[in-house]
Amino acid sequence: MFSGLIACRGEIVSLVELPGGGLTLCVQSSDAQSQGIALRDSVCVNGVCLTVAAVQGATMQFDVVPETGARSTLAALRAGERVNVELSLRLGERLGGHFVYGHVDSRARVLEVAKEGQGKRMTIERPPPLSGLICEKAFVSVDGVSVTVAGVEDGAFSIVLVPETLASTTLGERSPGSFVNLEADPLARYAAHAALK
């Protein structure tokens, strides 16, 4: 489990497609290394919970199964690209964002990015399966970053990125046409499921 507060970023070292499907992903992050990455740790990479399969210095290797590749943007990553990296929560740590599982619901296209005050407003498409789970002033995870939904319209929603988020995550690098990983707030998912009963 994660908080959506990105403590470090990483860089893609390599992404290898496997013959039977799936990928092997290598990410380098000296910030993650300084926090004591170990084999079998859960690490959130651009909002996707992955298990460390191997670690050498600051480089972590992950196995990405076909289901994860199909649901997320991981398969489209390229060597040298920067990613958001978050280590799993430890008992007793502060929780400043919201509970993020790292179970990506969908990829979504960034529709618009506009300067707003000191920050930026980003408009993102709202996939139909998530339409009831993303509502104004609720939480959503975008590429692993815990953000508040600033507005909702037909087929889209907007978030406002403060300067700190722009500086410490990769969201400031996103432009119209790029894709991001979305995970609805788990509480919204459970509430919606209970309402169907």
Secondary structure, 3 states (H helix, E strand, C coil): CECCCCCEEEEEEEEEECCCCCEEEEEECHHHHHCCCCCCCEEEECCEEEEEEEEECCEEEEEECHHHHHHCCHHHCCCCCEEEEEECCCCCCCCCCCCECCCCCEEEEEEEEEEECCEEEEEEECCHHHCCCCCCCCEEEECCEEEEEEEEECCEEEEEECHHHHHHCCHHHCCCCCEEEEEECHHHHHHHHHHCC
